[in-house]
């Protein structure tokens, strides 16, 4: 019976084959992981753009204009838009006290959050006029109350003088708002879509991104006929274009390559409540 050991050549050959198989498996694993990561980032970008588009649409679709309160569209540029964002809408149900009792439930109104003094402003519609709003400031935080009919309400303390209060009655619409600006801004070497409360003096907060270097956010103020509008008072519709981008680098040194994916989310909003 003969005993034969493993030669050096066979050992080296086995190591080379094993290394080759390990490299192939590693490359396959890294490729699958990169594709999954890329797909996940693209899905995240699409969801981010969709959320941003819906947020802007919901903020803009209530905008209007009238002869006394002016236009809700405060200003607009190629990559920014400033507007009055509604935070609460209700109906006056009691004016007996020094503060107005406003009903916001039961399908009559809506509240995205409670009014905040020093941050929010108010517009109160005269009952006998469809387009005359009385401007006021929110002076104090609201308190829970009840309407004479028994329904739940909020009491609002507004900066209305005696002459203005005489024009407010049962059925007056109260609208609480703050001035918001949506714009493209740069941070960390990338472009982002952000929202900023001008009323509160806050810094811009990211809403979606990163955006494409060119045309990441495009704002087109238009008339109802689709023509480009000039002054904010002449804007009847707003067309928005939001384009996001993802970038992932592969390889090292001179072999490094970048894969770039883009996604866009357009939005078109007709402004309501125009006189």
C-alpha positions as CSV (number, residue, x, y, z in Angstrom):
1,X,0.0,0.0,0.0
2,X,1.5,3.3,-1.1
3,X,1.0,6.6,0.6
4,X,1.2,9.8,-1.5
5,X,1.0,13.3,-0.1
6,X,-0.3,16.5,-1.7
7,X,2.2,18.2,-3.9
8,X,3.0,21.9,-3.8
9,X,1.5,22.3,-7.2
10,X,-1.8,20.8,-6.2
11,X,-1.9,22.9,-3.1
12,X,-1.3,26.1,-5.0
13,X,-3.9,25.1,-7.6
14,X,-6.5,24.4,-4.9
15,X,-5.8,27.8,-3.3
16,X,-6.1,29.6,-6.7
17,X,-9.4,27.8,-7.5
18,X,-10.7,28.6,-4.0
19,X,-9.7,32.2,-4.3
20,X,-11.3,32.5,-7.7
21,X,-14.6,31.0,-6.4
22,X,-14.5,33.3,-3.3
23,X,-13.9,36.4,-5.5
24,X,-16.8,35.4,-7.8
25,X,-19.1,34.8,-4.9
26,X,-18.1,38.1,-3.3
27,X,-18.6,40.1,-6.6
28,X,-22.0,38.4,-7.0
29,X,-23.0,39.3,-3.4
30,X,-21.8,42.9,-3.8
31,X,-23.7,43.2,-7.1
32,X,-26.9,42.0,-5.6
33,X,-26.5,44.2,-2.5
34,X,-25.8,47.2,-4.7
35,X,-28.9,46.6,-6.8
36,X,-31.0,46.2,-3.7
37,X,-29.6,49.4,-2.2
38,X,-30.1,51.2,-5.5
39,X,-33.7,50.0,-5.7
40,X,-34.3,51.0,-2.1
41,X,-32.9,54.5,-2.7
42,X,-35.0,55.0,-5.8
43,X,-38.1,53.9,-4.0
44,X,-37.3,56.3,-1.1
45,X,-36.7,59.1,-3.6
46,X,-40.0,58.5,-5.3
47,X,-41.9,58.4,-2.0
48,X,-40.1,61.6,-0.9
49,X,-41.1,63.4,-4.1
50,X,-44.7,62.1,-3.8
51,X,-44.9,63.4,-0.3
52,X,-43.5,66.8,-1.2
53,X,-45.9,67.1,-4.2
54,X,-48.9,66.3,-2.0
55,X,-47.7,68.7,0.7
56,X,-47.4,71.6,-1.7
57,X,-50.6,70.8,-3.4
58,X,-52.6,70.8,-0.1
59,X,-51.0,74.1,0.9
60,X,-51.6,75.8,-2.4
61,X,-55.1,74.6,-3.5
62,X,-56.9,76.8,-0.9
63,X,-55.2,80.0,-2.0
64,X,-57.3,82.8,-3.3
65,X,-57.6,86.6,-3.5
66,X,-60.2,89.2,-2.7
67,X,-60.5,93.0,-2.7
68,X,-59.9,93.5,1.0
69,X,-57.5,90.8,2.1
70,X,-55.4,90.8,-1.1
71,X,-53.9,87.6,-2.5
72,X,-52.9,84.5,-0.6
73,X,-50.0,84.1,-3.0
74,X,-47.5,86.5,-1.4
75,X,-44.7,86.0,-3.9
76,X,-43.3,83.6,-6.5
77,X,-40.1,83.0,-8.3
78,X,-38.5,80.5,-10.6
79,X,-37.6,78.1,-7.7
80,X,-39.6,79.4,-4.7
81,X,-43.2,80.3,-3.7
82,X,-44.5,82.2,-0.7
83,X,-48.1,81.9,0.4
84,X,-50.6,82.0,3.3
85,X,-50.9,78.4,4.6
86,X,-54.3,77.7,6.2
87,X,-54.1,76.2,9.7
88,X,-57.7,76.4,10.8
89,X,-61.1,77.2,9.3
90,X,-64.2,77.5,11.4
91,X,-67.6,79.2,11.7
92,X,-68.4,81.8,14.4
93,X,-71.2,80.4,16.6
94,X,-71.1,82.8,19.5
95,X,-70.1,86.5,19.8
96,X,-71.5,87.3,23.3
97,X,-68.2,87.1,25.1
98,X,-65.1,89.2,24.4
99,X,-63.7,86.4,22.4
100,X,-65.2,84.6,19.4
101,X,-66.4,81.1,19.8
102,X,-65.6,79.2,16.6
103,X,-66.9,75.8,15.6
104,X,-64.4,73.6,13.7
105,X,-66.0,70.1,14.0
106,X,-69.0,68.3,12.6
107,X,-68.0,68.8,9.0
108,X,-68.2,72.6,9.3
109,X,-64.5,73.4,9.5
110,X,-61.1,71.8,9.9
111,X,-58.1,72.3,12.0
112,X,-54.6,71.2,11.0
113,X,-53.3,72.5,14.3
114,X,-54.3,74.9,17.0
115,X,-53.7,78.6,16.5
116,X,-50.5,80.0,18.0
117,X,-50.1,83.6,19.1
118,X,-47.2,85.5,17.7
119,X,-47.1,83.1,14.8
120,X,-50.5,83.0,13.2
121,X,-52.8,85.6,11.7
122,X,-56.5,85.6,11.0
123,X,-59.0,86.6,8.4
124,X,-62.7,87.0,9.4
125,X,-65.3,87.1,6.7
126,X,-68.2,89.5,7.1
127,X,-71.5,87.6,7.0
128,X,-73.1,90.0,4.6
129,X,-70.2,90.0,2.1
130,X,-68.8,87.1,0.1
131,X,-65.4,88.8,-0.4
132,X,-64.7,91.1,2.5
133,X,-62.3,89.7,5.0
134,X,-61.2,91.5,8.2
135,X,-57.5,91.0,9.0
136,X,-56.4,90.3,12.6
137,X,-53.7,88.8,14.7
138,X,-54.0,85.8,17.1
139,X,-53.4,87.3,20.6
140,X,-53.7,84.3,22.8
141,X,-53.9,80.5,22.7
142,X,-57.4,79.1,22.1
143,X,-59.5,77.5,24.9
144,X,-62.2,74.8,24.5
145,X,-65.7,76.2,24.6
146,X,-69.3,75.3,23.6
147,X,-71.6,76.8,21.0
148,X,-75.1,77.9,22.2
149,X,-76.4,74.8,20.4
150,X,-74.1,72.6,22.5
151,X,-71.5,71.8,19.9
152,X,-67.8,71.9,20.7
153,X,-66.0,75.1,19.8
154,X,-62.8,77.0,20.4
155,X,-62.6,80.6,21.7
156,X,-60.2,82.8,19.8
157,X,-58.8,86.1,21.0
158,X,-58.2,88.3,17.9
159,X,-57.0,91.9,17.5
160,X,-60.3,93.2,16.2
161,X,-61.3,96.7,17.2
162,X,-64.9,97.6,18.2
163,X,-65.9,98.7,14.7
164,X,-64.6,95.4,13.2
165,X,-66.2,93.3,15.9
166,X,-69.6,94.9,15.1
167,X,-69.2,93.5,11.5
168,X,-68.7,89.9,12.8
169,X,-71.7,87.8,13.5
170,X,-73.1,84.3,13.6
171,X,-72.0,82.4,10.6
172,X,-68.8,84.5,9.9
173,X,-66.0,82.3,8.6
174,X,-62.7,82.5,10.5
175,X,-59.5,81.5,8.7
176,X,-56.2,81.1,10.7
177,X,-53.0,81.1,8.6
178,X,-49.3,81.5,8.7
179,X,-47.0,82.6,5.8
180,X,-44.9,79.8,4.4
181,X,-42.2,79.7,1.8
182,X,-41.3,76.6,-0.2
183,X,-38.0,76.9,-2.0
184,X,-34.9,75.1,-3.3
185,X,-31.9,75.6,-1.0
186,X,-28.4,74.1,-0.8
187,X,-27.0,72.1,2.1
188,X,-24.1,69.6,2.3
189,X,-23.2,70.1,-1.4
190,X,-26.7,69.1,-2.5
191,X,-30.0,70.8,-3.4
192,X,-33.1,70.3,-1.3
193,X,-36.7,71.3,-1.3
194,X,-37.6,73.0,2.0
195,X,-40.4,74.7,3.8
196,X,-39.9,77.7,6.0
197,X,-42.3,79.5,8.3
198,X,-41.8,83.2,7.5
199,X,-44.3,84.2,10.2
200,X,-42.4,82.4,12.9
201,X,-38.9,83.3,11.6
202,X,-37.9,79.7,11.5
203,X,-35.0,78.2,9.5
204,X,-35.8,76.2,6.4
205,X,-36.7,72.5,7.0
206,X,-36.0,69.8,4.4
207,X,-39.1,68.3,2.7
208,X,-37.6,66.3,-0.1
209,X,-34.3,65.7,-1.9
210,X,-31.6,65.6,-2.9
211,X,-32.7,67.6,-6.0
212,X,-31.3,67.6,-9.5
213,X,-28.6,70.3,-10.0
214,X,-30.7,71.9,-12.7
215,X,-34.5,72.2,-12.6
216,X,-34.7,70.5,-9.2
217,X,-37.6,72.8,-8.4
218,X,-39.4,74.8,-11.1
219,X,-42.4,77.0,-10.4
220,X,-44.6,78.3,-13.2
221,X,-47.3,80.9,-12.1
222,X,-50.0,80.8,-14.8
223,X,-53.4,82.2,-15.7
224,X,-56.4,79.9,-16.1
225,X,-55.7,79.8,-19.8
226,X,-52.2,78.5,-19.2
227,X,-50.3,81.7,-20.0
228,X,-47.4,82.8,-17.8
229,X,-48.7,85.2,-15.1
230,X,-46.8,88.2,-13.8
231,X,-47.9,89.7,-10.5
232,X,-49.1,87.3,-7.7
233,X,-52.6,88.8,-8.0
234,X,-52.9,87.6,-11.5
235,X,-51.9,84.0,-10.8
236,X,-54.8,81.6,-11.1
237,X,-52.9,78.3,-11.3
238,X,-49.5,77.1,-10.3
239,X,-47.5,74.4,-12.1
240,X,-44.7,72.8,-10.2
241,X,-41.9,70.5,-11.3
242,X,-39.8,68.6,-8.7
243,X,-36.9,66.5,-9.9
244,X,-34.8,64.4,-7.5
245,X,-31.6,62.5,-7.9
246,X,-29.7,59.6,-6.3
247,X,-26.0,59.0,-6.8
248,X,-23.9,55.9,-5.8
249,X,-20.2,55.4,-6.5
250,X,-18.8,52.0,-7.3
251,X,-15.1,50.9,-7.4
252,X,-12.0,52.6,-6.2
253,X,-9.4,54.9,-7.7
254,X,-9.5,55.5,-11.4
255,X,-12.0,52.6,-11.7
256,X,-14.6,54.4,-9.6
257,X,-17.8,55.0,-11.5
258,X,-21.0,56.7,-10.5
259,X,-24.6,55.6,-11.2
260,X,-27.2,58.4,-11.2
261,X,-30.9,57.9,-11.1
262,X,-33.5,60.6,-11.5
263,X,-37.2,60.8,-10.7
264,X,-39.7,63.6,-11.1
265,X,-43.1,64.5,-9.7
266,X,-45.1,67.2,-11.4
267,X,-48.1,69.0,-9.8
268,X,-50.7,71.4,-11.2
269,X,-52.9,73.4,-8.8
270,X,-55.8,75.7,-9.6
271,X,-56.2,78.3,-6.9
272,X,-59.6,78.5,-5.2
273,X,-61.8,81.3,-3.8
274,X,-61.0,83.9,-6.4
275,X,-63.2,87.0,-6.6
